[in-house]
Amino acid sequence: MSGPLLSLQRLEYRYPDQLLALRGLDLAIERGRKLALLGSNGSGKTTLLLHLNGTLRPTNGMVLLDGQPGRYDRQGLNQWRRRVGLVLQEPDDQLFAATVEQDVSFGPLNLGLSEAEARFRVHEALEALRITSLASRATHTLSFGQKKRVAIAGVLAMRPELLVLDEPTAGLDSHGVTHLLGALQGLHQAGTTLVFFDARYGIGL
């Protein structure tokens, strides 16, 4: 299909206290791209990020998915979030199940997939992030870097076309950064479109 996978047109967002966070923003995210959006704290990165999967609805302007305006009813948002996965900066904000396998399987099971298909997707996602050995581990026992990869695996198991990550390397040591970026590069080579939000320059993405 031609045209951007996701695009923003003249996007404006004003918070309830009337703070104008975004104004006249245009952005096109092409399929298969790896895109880094950089900006200092307070520049509106998080506000923009939350528009990409429909969490926030613009005050003016629009978000287009495959050239069609994003729908904000329950069915529309469910379909949108199957295609656009969001990984937050703090993995504890996304992990809630007792074990890694249970956490990663939540999304596929919530899609109504069979247990067999859900298990396959869990294995596929854990393999892609190189964390199959963690499947039976309790999530509260994981290191910060392991939690980050598990959070990404949970979104990846939904097989999104576009994966959006908020400061993916924040809080990781150099070894953790190397492992995570290597895993993300593998996802990109497999066809996943990646968008990174970060406050720093030169994060090696």
Phi, psi and chi 1 to 4 in degrees:
 res  aa     phi    psi   chi1   chi2   chi3   chi4
   1 MET       -  134.5 -171.9  177.0  -65.2      -
   2 SER   -83.1  165.4   60.8      -      -      -
   3 GLY    88.6  163.6      -      -      -      -
   4 PRO   -63.7  149.4  -17.2   29.4      -      -
   5 LEU   -66.3  -44.4  172.4   58.7      -      -
   6 LEU  -139.9  136.4 -171.8   72.8      -      -
   7 SER  -144.0  151.3   61.0      -      -      -
   8 LEU  -116.6  136.4  -45.9  178.6      -      -
   9 GLN  -125.3  116.1  -65.2 -174.6   -5.9      -
  10 ARG    49.0   44.4  -56.5  -63.4  -63.1  168.3
  11 LEU   -71.2  133.0 -167.3   76.7      -      -
  12 GLU  -133.6  138.0  177.1  179.8  -54.7      -
  13 TYR  -137.9  128.1 -174.6   76.5      -      -
  14 ARG  -121.8  125.2 -170.2 -179.7  -63.5  -87.9
  15 TYR   -71.0  162.5  -79.6   96.8      -      -
  16 PRO   -54.8  -28.4  -28.4   36.2      -      -
  17 ASP   -83.2    9.8   63.4    1.2      -      -
  18 GLN    77.8    7.2  -62.2  -55.0  -55.9      -
  19 LEU   -67.2  123.9  172.8   66.6      -      -
  20 LEU   -87.4  111.2 -177.0   61.3      -      -
  21 ALA   -96.1  -34.2      -      -      -      -
  22 LEU  -135.0  143.1  -60.5  172.7      -      -
  23 ARG  -148.3  123.9 -179.4  174.1   60.6 -171.4
  24 GLY    60.8   38.2      -      -      -      -
  25 LEU   -90.2  128.7 -169.1  149.9      -      -
  26 ASP  -118.4  136.3  -66.0  -51.6      -      -
  27 LEU  -154.9  135.8  175.4   67.2      -      -
  28 ALA  -123.7  126.2      -      -      -      -
  29 ILE  -110.8  109.1  -58.7  172.2      -      -
  30 GLU   -81.9  151.3  -55.0  -71.1  -16.3      -
  31 ARG   -60.2  138.6  -74.1  173.2  178.9   77.8
  32 GLY    80.2    1.7      -      -      -      -
  33 ARG   -82.8  160.7  -68.7  -70.4  -56.9  -84.5
  34 LYS  -124.3  111.4 -176.0  168.1   56.0  173.2
  35 LEU  -123.4  132.9  177.1   66.4      -      -
  36 ALA  -113.4  126.5      -      -      -      -
  37 LEU  -109.5  115.7  -62.2  173.7      -      -
  38 LEU  -110.8  145.1  -50.4  177.9      -      -
  39 GLY  -176.7  151.9      -      -      -      -
  40 SER   -70.4  164.1   60.0      -      -      -
  41 ASN   -58.7  134.4  -68.1  -28.7      -      -
  42 GLY    90.3    1.5      -      -      -      -
  43 SER   -84.4   -6.5   63.6      -      -      -
  44 GLY   103.7    9.5      -      -      -      -
  45 LYS   -60.0  -48.6  -64.2 -168.2  -50.4  -61.7
  46 THR   -65.3  -39.3  -60.7      -      -      -
  47 THR   -60.2  -44.4  -57.5      -      -      -
  48 LEU   -63.9  -46.3  171.3   56.8      -      -
  49 LEU   -55.0  -42.5  175.3  146.2      -      -
  50 LEU   -72.7  -10.6  -66.8  174.4      -      -
  51 HIS   -82.6  -22.7  -81.6   83.8      -      -
  52 LEU   -71.2  -23.2  -61.7 -173.4      -      -
  53 ASN  -118.9   17.3   78.8  -25.2      -      -
  54 GLY    83.7    7.7      -      -      -      -
  55 THR   -63.2  -41.5  -60.6      -      -      -
  56 LEU  -109.3  146.3  -69.4 -179.2      -      -
  57 ARG  -109.1  129.0 -173.9  170.4 -174.6  167.6
  58 PRO   -63.1  147.4   21.1  -31.0      -      -
  59 THR   -69.6  -40.5  -53.5      -      -      -
  60 ASN  -143.2  162.7  -73.3  -58.9      -      -
  61 GLY    82.1 -171.3      -      -      -      -
  62 MET  -152.6  159.8   63.9  178.6   62.6      -
  63 VAL  -110.5  129.4 -178.5      -      -      -
  64 LEU  -113.1  133.1  -56.6  176.4      -      -
  65 LEU  -115.2  116.0 -172.5   60.6      -      -
  66 ASP    54.5   37.3  -87.8  -23.8      -      -
  67 GLY    81.6   -2.8      -      -      -      -
  68 GLN  -109.0  140.5  -61.2  -61.0  -45.3      -
  69 PRO   -58.1  135.9  -23.8   33.9      -      -
  70 GLY   -62.4  140.7      -      -      -      -
  71 ARG  -100.9  136.8  -69.7  172.2   44.3 -156.2
  72 TYR  -108.0    9.4  -66.7   88.8      -      -
  73 ASP   -77.7  168.5   58.7  -80.4      -      -
  74 ARG   -57.6  -47.3  177.2  174.4  -66.3 -176.6
  75 GLN   -63.6  -42.2 -178.0 -179.7    9.2      -
  76 GLY   -63.9  -43.0      -      -      -      -
  77 LEU   -66.0  -38.7  -73.0  173.0      -      -
  78 ASN   -61.5  -44.1  -75.3  -19.9      -      -
  79 GLN   -66.4  -39.7  -66.5  173.9  -11.7      -
  80 TRP   -61.0  -47.2 -169.4  -19.4      -      -
  81 ARG   -75.6  -15.3  -69.4  166.7 -175.4  169.6
  82 ARG   -70.8  -30.5  -70.4 -177.5 -171.6 -174.7
  83 ARG   -92.8  -28.6  -58.4 -175.1   65.7 -172.8
  84 VAL  -121.8  106.8 -179.5      -      -      -
  85 GLY   -94.6  140.3      -      -      -      -
  86 LEU  -119.1  127.3  177.1   61.6      -      -
  87 VAL  -114.8  118.2  179.5      -      -      -
  88 LEU   -77.9  163.5  -57.3  174.3      -      -
  89 GLN   -64.7  -40.3 -178.7  178.0  -13.3      -
  90 GLU   -97.6  110.7  -68.3  -64.5  -28.5      -
  91 PRO   -62.1  -28.4   21.0  -32.3      -      -
  92 ASP   -63.5  -18.3  -75.4  -32.3      -      -
  93 ASP   -75.0  -12.8  -68.3  -20.6      -      -
  94 GLN  -116.6  -21.3  -69.7 -172.1 -118.7      -
  95 LEU   -91.3  130.6  -56.1 -178.9      -      -
  96 PHE  -143.7  -16.9   57.6   88.6      -      -
  97 ALA   -81.8  165.2      -      -      -      -
  98 ALA   -69.3  -39.7      -      -      -      -
  99 THR  -122.9  164.6   69.2      -      -      -
 100 VAL   -60.1  -48.0  168.5      -      -      -
 101 GLU   -60.2  -42.8 -173.0  172.7   29.9      -
 102 GLN   -64.3  -39.7  -70.3  170.8  -12.6      -
 103 ASP   -66.3  -46.2 -157.4  -82.6      -      -
 104 VAL   -69.5  -27.5  177.5      -      -      -
 105 SER   -80.7  -12.9   67.4      -      -      -
 106 PHE   -58.8  -47.8  176.3   81.0      -      -
 107 GLY   -60.6  -53.2      -      -      -      -
 108 PRO   -58.6  -41.2  -27.3   35.7      -      -
 109 LEU   -66.0  -34.6  -70.1  173.3      -      -
 110 ASN   -69.6  -20.1 -157.4   42.5      -      -
 111 LEU   -77.9   -8.3  -68.5  176.6      -      -
 112 GLY    89.2   14.6      -      -      -      -
 113 LEU   -73.4  156.8  -59.3  179.4      -      -
 114 SER   -67.9  161.4   67.9      -      -      -
 115 GLU   -61.1  -37.0  -71.1 -169.2   13.2      -
 116 ALA   -64.5  -44.8      -      -      -      -
 117 GLU   -67.8  -38.2  176.5   62.9   18.8      -
 118 ALA   -63.1  -43.1      -      -      -      -
 119 ARG   -61.0  -40.1  -77.2 -163.5  -58.6  -89.6
 120 PHE   -63.0  -43.3  177.8   80.9      -      -
 121 ARG   -67.0  -36.7  -70.9 -151.9 -173.5 -177.0
 122 VAL   -61.9  -48.2  169.4      -      -      -
 123 HIS   -60.9  -42.8  176.4   76.6      -      -
 124 GLU   -60.1  -45.4  179.8 -178.1   62.8      -
 125 ALA   -69.9  -42.2      -      -      -      -
 126 LEU   -65.3  -37.8  -64.6  179.6      -      -
 127 GLU   -64.3  -42.4 -176.4   73.1   25.2      -
 128 ALA   -63.2  -34.0      -      -      -      -
 129 LEU   -94.0    4.1  -86.8  -63.4      -      -
 130 ARG    59.7   43.7  -53.8  173.2 -170.9  173.0
 131 ILE  -133.8   30.3   51.0  173.0      -      -
 132 THR   -60.4  -28.2   53.3      -      -      -
 133 SER   -69.4  -13.5   61.1      -      -      -
 134 LEU   -94.3    1.0  -58.6  179.3      -      -
 135 ALA   -52.1  -41.7      -      -      -      -
 136 SER   -94.4    1.2   61.0      -      -      -
 137 ARG   -73.1  145.5  -74.9  -85.6  -61.6  -85.3
 138 ALA   -70.7  134.4      -      -      -      -
 139 THR   -62.7  -30.2   52.2      -      -      -
 140 HIS   -74.4  -10.1   73.1  -87.8      -      -
 141 THR   -94.2   -2.2   67.1      -      -      -
 142 LEU   -79.9  153.6  -57.9  175.3      -      -
 143 SER   -73.3  168.2   69.7      -      -      -
 144 PHE   -59.4  -44.8 -174.7   80.7      -      -
 145 GLY   -64.0  -39.6      -      -      -      -
 146 GLN   -64.9  -40.5  -71.0  170.5  -26.2      -
 147 LYS   -61.4  -39.0  -73.5 -179.5  178.1 -179.6
 148 LYS   -60.8  -45.1  -80.5 -137.6  169.0 -172.6
 149 ARG   -68.3  -35.3  -77.3 -172.4  -82.3  171.3
 150 VAL   -66.2  -41.0  171.2      -      -      -
 151 ALA   -60.8  -41.3      -      -      -      -
 152 ILE   -65.8  -41.2  -65.1  170.8      -      -
 153 ALA   -60.8  -38.2      -      -      -      -
 154 GLY   -62.2  -37.6      -      -      -      -
 155 VAL   -75.5  -40.2  175.0      -      -      -
 156 LEU   -62.3  -32.8 -171.6   62.0      -      -
 157 ALA   -62.7  -17.6      -      -      -      -
 158 MET   -81.5   -6.5  -56.9  -78.7  -74.3      -
 159 ARG    55.7   54.3  -67.3 -175.8  179.3  171.3
 160 PRO   -70.7  151.4   29.8  -36.7      -      -
 161 GLU   -77.3  -31.1  -61.8  171.5   52.4      -
 162 LEU  -126.6  127.7  169.3   60.7      -      -
 163 LEU  -113.7  121.3 -173.8   59.7      -      -
 164 VAL  -109.3  126.7 -178.6      -      -      -
 165 LEU  -125.7  130.9  -56.6  104.1      -      -
 166 ASP   -95.5  111.0 -172.4   13.0      -      -
 167 GLU    43.9   63.0  -58.2 -153.0   22.8      -
 168 PRO   -62.2  -25.8   23.4  -34.7      -      -
 169 THR   -98.7   -1.5   61.2      -      -      -
 170 ALA   -62.1  132.1      -      -      -      -
 171 GLY    83.8    0.6      -      -      -      -
 172 LEU   -98.0  146.5  -61.8  179.9      -      -
 173 ASP   -79.1  175.9   59.1   20.2      -      -
 174 SER   -61.3  -36.2   58.9      -      -      -
 175 HIS   -65.7  -43.4 -179.5   74.5      -      -
 176 GLY   -64.8  -38.5      -      -      -      -
 177 VAL   -62.6  -45.4  168.8      -      -      -
 178 THR   -59.7  -46.6  -62.0      -      -      -
 179 HIS   -65.0  -43.5  -86.1  -88.8      -      -
 180 LEU   -67.4  -45.4  179.5   58.0      -      -
 181 LEU   -66.5  -33.7  -65.2 -175.6      -      -
 182 GLY   -63.7  -41.6      -      -      -      -
 183 ALA   -65.9  -41.8      -      -      -      -
 184 LEU   -66.6  -36.3  -68.2  174.4      -      -
 185 GLN   -63.1  -37.5  179.7   62.5   21.7      -
 186 GLY   -63.5  -40.1      -      -      -      -
 187 LEU   -63.6  -41.5  -63.2  179.4      -      -
 188 HIS   -64.3  -42.0  179.1 -111.8      -      -
 189 GLN   -64.9  -26.3  -69.8  174.1  -16.2      -
 190 ALA   -82.6   -2.8      -      -      -      -
 191 GLY   113.9   -1.5      -      -      -      -
 192 THR   -77.7  131.4  -55.4      -      -      -
 193 THR   -78.6  132.8  -57.2      -      -      -
 194 LEU  -120.5  136.4  -60.3  177.6      -      -
 195 VAL  -129.6  123.5  175.6      -      -      -
 196 PHE  -110.2  136.9  -54.4   91.9      -      -
 197 PHE  -110.4  129.0  -75.4   73.9      -      -
 198 ASP  -151.7  152.6 -151.2  -78.5      -      -
 199 ALA   -91.6   -6.7      -      -      -      -
 200 ARG  -114.7  163.3  -62.8  157.2  -64.7  156.1
 201 TYR  -106.4  144.3 -179.2   75.9      -      -
 202 GLY    77.4   45.9      -      -      -      -
 203 ILE   -90.4    7.0   52.2  178.2      -      -
 204 GLY    76.5   25.6      -      -      -      -
 205 LEU   -92.0      -  -60.5  172.2      -      -
